[in-house]
């Protein structure tokens, strides 16, 4: 049987001029929801409901793992997570949880391979379609779109934003006619 090899984080690469090499210290809200300890990471890892994750991960109140900060800051590796879930729950790459973890590893692999080019636009011709800064209505959570405004409040309160909420906030940056950002949504 062939052994699965998940991405192991490579040594940090040099970032473009002006970019910060280390991550900022967590805010107080982050520490309440994501205590920066190995024990907290392992508790969260073993508390994942694999079936509920597969059914509800796309819902804003779905059973997501909440492990991203622990992977990002080195409290846990993707390989450890997969091994634990395989041993405890029988997770394989055919399970939704295994697929999403593999996607995360793939992205990390591409980031390691592509290096600093990941900070560049793949399609620079589209760049003029976006404002250089996040519009104030999104920053202040007053877009008039309830799900966006609630997501912004959640981010400020907990330091967490569901993946889909992140995508919606970014899309609102250009396509929401209710924003006061001055961007014409009809282009």
Secondary structure, DSSP 8 states (H G I E B T S, - for coil): ----------------TT--SS-----HHHHHHS-SSHHHHHHHHHT--HHHHHHHTTSTTS-----HHHHHTTSS-HHHHHHHHHHHH---TTSHHHHHHHHHHHHHHHHHHHGGGGGS-SSGGGGGGS-SS--HHHHTT-SS-HHHHHHHHHHHHHS---HHHHHHHHHHHHH-TT--S---TT-
